[in-house]
Amino acid sequence: MKILQVNKFFYRKGGSETYYFDLISLLNSKGHTIIPFSMQDSKNESSAFQEYFVKNLNLTNPSLLNLISKIPQAVYSQEAAEKLEKLITAEKPDIAHLHNIDRHITPSIIPVLKKHKIPVVMTLHDYKLICPNSTLFTQRKICEKCRGGKFYFAPLQRCIHGSLAVSTIGCLEAYVHRFLKLYNGVDLFLAPSQFLKNKFIEFGFPPEKLIHLPLFLSFDQSFKLKGQKSNDYFLYFGRLSEEKGLRFLISVFRKIPEIKLKIAGSGPLEQELKNLAGSNQNIEFLGYQEKNKLYNLIQGARAIVSPSLWYENASYSVMETMVLGKTVIASKMGGIPELIADNKTGFLFEPGNEKELEEKIRYCLDNPEKIVEIGETARKEAIRRFDPETHYRKLMSVYKQLLQNRAPRI
């Protein structure tokens, strides 16, 4: 099968790209021909198809005039449509699988795919199609004000990067795409969590076009598990951003001076969080960590803490922690409760509840044998649930269903 895989970034930037590249590797291993379509970038992995990639679009802190000039490309990219037309003509893919395409590729490519009678499936990695800032989170809290197509709340609240200009682009983008009904050309949407699927239905998406398909984990088999020996620290790893609940996490650990919190990662809140931690010797910032060093940190921790305040879709940090055999303490948000069985494969707490989180941390300190048991149970469950072969079978069933229903090409 020749499969077109489309994502705006062609390097490992975040969770969406983790899935994108792991899926490409999985499909390649099964003998399929993968045709990537993406955006040009100096950080890109190499590709035989990069001549078809669209020009780089940088929306990070541009001047107002520069930003205005980029609106057409960010809302409806004619270049992406034309280049994809050439790629389809040259390669003739059987099916298209879309991932994150907003702003840098845009859904301008969907009518091109439908013109060539190519079935289209799209994995929903976030809430972008119902929320201009993609998180349903702004001003330090959950926000669903855009429900019913009220996208004008985006610029009113400056909910994209705190910028009126960028938030206005997000608002225009959402209205244009809805008016042109571009996403109606997607045959099936794949939701990694049941929570996300339900949320899209609440916002008006047709249930028959949504399928719950959990992610898989392609674990590096060369990494050596080191058993359950734990050091005296808890670990947070991931992006240091508003929706991750890190102010709240630091506040809790300032009350528990007898145990260390290590924070691995980088992001826009890094300096503010360091200022908040102040001179506390039990809070340590490690910065970005490459994969094997991060895995070693996870295995050495007493437990991992994931204090998210937003509707997490399917958290790779939780999945990776479980497959490494460690206990996760996570907020009861979005799709996280679908990954963790409370008191069996990890611990859940109400988001923002400092007292409850402190109790869970102290329980882990006082019950080391129980924590080891929970970690081992979590690993067994993760290996079973996040199995690549299971994901492959389910995904191929979706592909084949769409191909059987495809209108004949002329």
N, C-alpha and C positions, 0 to 999 in steps of 0.2 A: 504494500500500500504506500502511495506517495502522500505524505502528510505535511501540509503547510502549517508551521508553528509561528505565531506572530506575538511579539512582545516588544515594547518600546525600548527596553534596555537589553543589550546583548553582552552583559557582564553581570557577575553575581553582586547585585546591589542590595537585595533584601529577600524576604520570604517568597515573593512572587517569582523572582529569578531563580531561587533555589529549586522551586518546583519545576520551573520552565526547563532548566538545564538537566535536572535529574530525569524529567520525563523524556527529553530528547535522547538521553543516554539509554534509558530503558527501552524506548521504541527502536533505537538503532540496534540494540542487542537482540531484538526479536526479528531483525531482518527488514524492517521498514526503511523507506527512504525519507529522510527528513529535510524539508526545505524551510529554512528560517527566513523571516522578514522582520526587520528591526530598524533602528536608527544608528547612524554613524556616530562613533565616539572613539577617542583615543584609548579608552579603557576596554574596548570590545575584545572578545575572543575572536580568533580568526574564523573566517567562513568563506567557502567557495562562492557564496551568493552575495557578498557584501557590496558588490557593484550596484545591486538593486536597493540597498538600504537608503532611507531618506536622510536628507541633510540634518545635521545636529541642530536641535532647538534648545537653547539655554534660557530658562525662565527664572534663573536665580539672580535676584537683585539687579535687574536691568534698569536703565533709565526709563522714564515715562514714555518718551518718544519712541525708544527702541521697543518697549513693550507693546505700544499701540501698533507698531509696524508688524508685530508678530501675531496679532490677533487672527488674521485669516488662516495662517498656517496652524495655529493652535486649536482652532475651532473646526475647520474643515480643510484638510490638507489635500490640495489638488495634486501636489507632487507625489504623495503616498499612493493616491488612486492610480496615477499614471505609471508609476514604477511597479506597482503590483500587477497592473495589466500586462506589462512586459514580462514580468516573472511568470505569470500564469501561462502566457502564450508560449514561453520557452520551455517550461517544466511540466505543465498540465497536471497539477496535483489532484488527488481524488477527494480530499476533504481538507477543511481549514479549521484549525484550533486556535482561537484568540485568547489572549491573556490581558495584560494591562496595555491598552492602546491609546488612552486619552491624552490629549494635547500634543504628543510628539508624533503620533501616527494618525489618530482620529478615526472615527467610524466611517469616514469617506470611503474606506476600502470595502465596506460591506456590500454596497450596491455593485461593485466590480465583481465580487465573489458570486453574487446572485445572478449577475448577467451571464456568467460562465456556468451556472447551475452547479456550483460547488456547495455542498452542505457545510453549514457553519455551526460550530460548537464554541462556547465561550466559558472559561472558568472565571468565576467571580471571586477575585482575591480580596476585594474590599467592597465598600458601599458606594463607589463612585457613581453608579448609574442612578442612585436615588439621593445622593448628597454631594454637592460640588466639592467639598474638601475631602471626601471619600471615607471619613471616619465616624460620622454622626456624633462628633465630639468637638466642642468649641468653648472657649472661655472657661476652661477647667471643668466642664460638665457635659453630660450627654445632651445632644440637641437633635430634635426631630422636626424642627420648624419648617423644613422644606417639603414635608409630607404634602401630597396633593399638588406638586409642581410649583410650590412657592419659593422658587430659587432666588428670588430677590433678597431673601434673608442673608445670603452669602456676603454680598457687599455691605449690607447694613451692619453686619457683625464683624466684617473683615476676617472671615473665618479661614481664609487660605493664606498662610504665612503672615498673618496680621496685616496684610497689604490690601488696601482698597482697590488698587489697579488689578492685581492678580485675582482677587475675589470677584471683581467685575467680569473678568475673562471667564472665570468658572461659571458665573451666572449666565452669561451669554452662551457659553458652550452648552450648558444644560438645556436652555430654551431652544436653541437651534436644533440640537439633536432630537429633542422631543417633537418639535414642529415638523421636521423632515422624517420622523419615524424611522431613523436609521437603524436603531437596534432591533426593530421589528424583523429585520432580515436574519437575525440569529435564530437558528432552528431550536437549539437547546442550550440552556444555561446550567452550568455545573456548580453547585454550592458545596464547598468543603465542609461546612457545618450545617446542621439542621436549623440552628438559630438564624444564620444568615438567610437560608431559604425562607423561613417563616417571616423574617423581617421584610424581604422583598415582596412577598405575597401581601403583607400588611400595607405596603406602599403601592399596591395595584398591579404587580406583575402577575401574568396568568400562571396559575399553579401547574398547568400541563406542560409549560415550557421550562420548568425548574426540576432538576434532579439533584438529590443529595449524593455526592461522591466524595468521601473522605480522602485526604491527602495520603501519600505514602512517605516512608522515610528510607532514603538510600544511604544506609550507614556505612562508613568507611571501614571495611573489614580489616584493613591493615592496622587500625588502632587497637592497641592491646588494653583490654579491661584490667584494672588493677585491684579488683576486689572491693570490699566495703570499708576499708580504713578511712576514717574521717578526721579532718582537722577541726580546730575550734573556730570555724567561721561559717557564715551563711553567705550565699552568693546571689547577686542579681546580674544577669547578662542580657544585653540587648541595647536598643536605641535609648538615648537619654533625652526623652521628649515628653511633652506635657501629658499626653494620654496614658503614659506608663505608670503614673502614680508614685513617682520617686520622691517627691517632697514628703508625702505621707510615710513612705518607707523609712526615710532618714529620721523623721520625727519619732517613729517607733523605736529605732535602734539607739537613739539618744537616751532612751529610758532603760536600755539593757547594756550597760557598760561592760558587763562581764563577757560578752561575746562580740566578735568582730563581724562587720558587714563588708564584703568586698563587692565593688561595683565595676563590672567589665563592660566597656562599650563607650561610644561617643555620641554626641548629638547637641542640639541647640541649647539644652538646659545645663550643659556640663559645668560651666563656671558658676552659675547660680546655685547649683547643687553643692558644689565645693564650698561656696560661701555659707550655705545653710549648714553644712556639716561642721564648719568652723574648725576648731582645734580638737575636736573629738578624735582621740587616738584609735577608737574602735571602728572608724569608718574610713575605708581605703579605696581610692579611685585608681583603677588599673589601666584605663584607656582601652583602645581596640586590641583584641587578642586574636591571633590566627588560630585556625581550627583545632590543631592538636593541643596547643597550649590551653585553649578554652576547655576542651574535653578533660584535660588534666585538672583544671580548676574545678570543673563540675564534680568530678569523681572525688576530689579531696574535700568537698564541702560537707558540712553536716546536713544541709538541705538547701534547695534553691527556692528563692522567693520571687513570685511574679505578681506584683500588686496592681495590675492594670485597672484603669478607671473607664476605659472605653469598651465597646462591644468587640472583643477579640473574635476573629473569625476562626482560624485553626492555627494555634500557636506552635511554631516550630520549636521554640525554646522549651515548651512543656514536653513536646514529643521527644526531642533529643535527650532531655533530662531523664525521661522515663526509660528510654532504650539503654541509657548508661547505668541504669539500676539505682538511681537516686530519687529521694523523696522531693516532691514539689509542694510548696505552700502557695496557693494561687487564689486570686479573687474570683468570686462567683459571677463572672461576666461573660456575655456572649457565648461562644462555643466552648469555653474552657471546661464547664461542667460535663460536656460530652466526652472529654478526654480523661478526666479524673473522677474516680469513685471515692467520695469523701471517706477518710479513715481506712481505706483499703488500698488504693494506689496513689494516695497523696492526701492533701488537706485543702479544703476550701474555706474561705471566709468572706463575709460581706464586704464589698469594696468600700474603702475609706474607714472601716471600723478598726481603729487603733487598738482598742482593748482586745478584740477577738484575735487580731493578728499577733499581738504580744503573747496571748495565751497559747497559740499554736507554736510559736517560737520556743517558749519556755517548755512546752510539752516535749518538743524535739530534744531540748537540752537534757531533760530529766529522764527520757526513755530511749536511750541509744539503741537498744536491742530491737525495740518496736520499729524504729526508723529504718533499720537495716532490713527488717522483714517487709515493710511497706515498699522499700526500694526494689527488693527482689521480685515482689509481686508485680510492681509496676513494669519492670523489665519484661517479664513473661507476657504481660498483657500488651505491651507496646510491640513486641516482636510479632504477636498474633494479629493485632489490629492494623499496624502500619506496614504490612507486608507488600512489597512491590508487585509480586505475582498476582495477588488478589486485586490490587488496583488496576493492573494491566488487563486482567480478564473483564473487569467491569467497564473500563474505558473502551475496550475493543467492542464490547456489546453495544455501547452507545454509538460508536463509529459505524458499525455494521448496520444498525437499525436505520441510521440516517442515509447511508448509501443505498439501502434497499428501497427507501422511500424517495430517492432522488429522481427528479424529472430527467428524461433522456436528453443528452446533449445533442445539439443540432450541428 
